[in-house]
Amino acid sequence: MAGLTNHSMIKTARDAKVLARLGQSHAITTETKTLKAKMMLLGLFAAGILFAAMQLQAAENWYEKSYKPQNSSDLKSMQANPDTKMYVSNHKEDDDISMLESGYDMIGSSGFTAGDVPAEQALEYAKKIKADTVLVYSKYGSAKTAISKMQMIKEAAKVGKELSEKDLQDEPTNYKYYASYWAKLPAPLLGVHVIKLAKKESQDAEKATEFEGLKVIAVIKDSPAAKAGLLRGDTLLKLAGNKLNKPEELSAVVRQHQGKEVELEFERNGEKSIANAQINARK
């Protein structure tokens, strides 16, 4: 130290400061690189979780998850590998009647509320249960739109209610989904779908009053019933002289008279009529 001049000492001090700054800069650079590496790893990890969640959601079939069987006899297509058709519609009641009249019966149905769900999921499940046809329906469910939020603000202002940030948050749009699965039936013996109608005379009545006969809700095209002139809305009263009070009674009488011509008694618009039907025979 004694041999150093003031100039040398100043220079040495400056060098020391420079080195110290360089050391700090190197430490900061190293720390920054480490932080960036950690952030990249966290980003990749988060992306992996998101991808896994998307894969899991894609793997979940909403139509399969919410499926309920309609038919207890394990109904399915008569074809080993049916060419399943899918139709998207918005006239469910009319479609049900049309399918019955075309010789189909419902296997089951799916119904749920969710966000965007592709209709292809319904077709995928329809193929799995060997349906010939699947009908898919969807309609707007609910969402907090700009208009609905403005209405909510106006209503709150009227009554002096305070709204929270959560009240004004956007919500995803939900839709109500429904699908029905159908199988083509063999040629029918008679070709009608019927129900038993009953009504209560008053709210206090303990038992409903049953109507006479069976109400025809669908007549299968080109069936013996159609050829005999039966129409949807008719009331089937008798078959081969047998009174009909339950759907199972109709099925029993039809089976007993396979391949035979029988007399049908029915009522239409309050008037009774008689027709003959040639019942098919099951091979």
QUIRA-V298334 format. One record per backbone hydrogen bond with DSSP energy under -0.5 kcal/mol. NH is the residue of the N-H (numbers start at 1). CO is the residue of the C=O. E is the energy in kcal/mol with one decimal. If there is no record, write none. Layout:
# QUIRA-V298334
nh-><NH,NH>
co-><CO,CO>
e-><E,E>
This chain:
# QUIRA-V298334
nh-><4,9,10,11,12,13,14,15,16,17,18,19,20,21,22,23,24,25,26,27,28,29,30,31,32,33,34,35,36,37,38,39,40,41,42,43,44,45,46,47,48,49,50,51,52,53,54,55,56,57,58,59,60,61,62,65,66,67,68,70,71,74,77,82,84,85,87,89,89,95,96,97,98,99,100,101,102,103,104,105,107,108,109,110,111,112,114,117,121,122,123,124,125,126,127,128,129,130,131,132,133,134,135,136,137,139,141,142,145,149,150,151,152,153,154,155,156,157,158,159,160,161,168,169,171,174,175,176,177,177,178,179,180,181,182,183,185,193,195,197,199,205,209,210,211,214,215,216,217,217,218,220,221,223,225,227,228,229,230,233,234,235,236,236,237,237,238,239,240,242,243,244,245,249,250,251,252,253,254,255,256,257,257,258,259,259,260,262,262,264,265,266,266,267,268,271,273,275,277,279,279,280,283>
co-><1,5,6,7,8,9,10,11,12,13,14,15,16,17,18,19,20,21,22,23,24,25,26,27,28,29,30,31,32,33,34,35,36,37,38,39,40,41,42,43,44,45,46,47,48,49,50,51,52,53,54,55,56,59,60,61,62,64,109,107,107,71,130,79,82,132,134,87,136,91,92,93,94,95,96,97,98,100,99,183,181,181,68,179,66,177,175,115,118,119,119,120,121,122,123,124,125,127,126,182,182,85,180,87,178,176,174,174,143,145,146,147,148,149,150,151,152,153,154,155,156,156,164,166,144,142,114,139,112,175,137,110,135,108,133,105,103,218,215,195,209,202,199,208,197,236,195,234,193,215,193,191,101,220,190,223,224,226,225,216,231,267,214,234,235,265,265,242,263,239,241,237,243,246,246,247,248,249,250,251,252,253,254,255,279,280,257,260,277,275,238,264,273,235,271,268,266,264,262,260,277,189,281>
e-><-1.2,-2.4,-2.6,-2.4,-2.6,-2.4,-2.6,-2.6,-2.2,-2.2,-2.7,-2.9,-2.3,-2.8,-3.0,-2.4,-2.4,-3.0,-2.7,-2.3,-2.8,-2.8,-2.6,-2.6,-2.8,-2.6,-2.3,-2.6,-2.8,-2.3,-2.3,-2.7,-2.5,-2.3,-2.7,-2.7,-2.7,-2.5,-2.8,-2.6,-2.3,-2.2,-2.6,-2.7,-2.4,-2.4,-2.5,-2.5,-2.4,-2.5,-2.5,-2.0,-1.2,-0.6,-0.8,-2.4,-1.7,-1.1,-2.9,-3.1,-1.7,-0.6,-3.0,-0.6,-1.5,-2.4,-2.3,-0.5,-2.5,-2.5,-2.5,-1.8,-2.3,-2.6,-2.1,-2.7,-1.2,-1.6,-2.3,-2.1,-3.5,-1.0,-2.4,-2.5,-0.6,-1.8,-2.1,-0.6,-1.6,-1.2,-1.4,-2.6,-2.1,-2.5,-2.1,-1.3,-1.9,-0.9,-2.7,-2.2,-1.8,-2.4,-2.6,-2.9,-3.1,-1.8,-2.8,-0.7,-1.3,-2.4,-2.2,-2.2,-2.1,-2.3,-2.2,-2.4,-2.3,-2.2,-1.8,-1.3,-0.7,-2.8,-0.9,-0.9,-0.5,-2.5,-3.3,-3.0,-3.2,-0.6,-2.4,-2.3,-2.1,-2.6,-3.1,-2.4,-2.8,-2.6,-2.0,-0.6,-2.3,-0.9,-3.9,-0.5,-2.2,-2.3,-2.5,-3.0,-2.8,-0.6,-1.3,-2.3,-3.2,-1.6,-2.7,-2.5,-1.5,-1.1,-2.2,-2.9,-2.1,-2.4,-3.0,-0.5,-0.6,-2.8,-1.9,-1.9,-2.6,-1.9,-0.5,-2.3,-0.6,-0.8,-1.4,-2.0,-2.0,-2.2,-2.4,-2.1,-1.7,-1.1,-0.5,-1.1,-0.8,-0.7,-2.0,-0.5,-2.9,-4.0,-2.4,-0.5,-2.5,-2.5,-3.0,-1.8,-3.2,-2.3,-2.7,-2.6,-0.9,-2.3,-0.5>
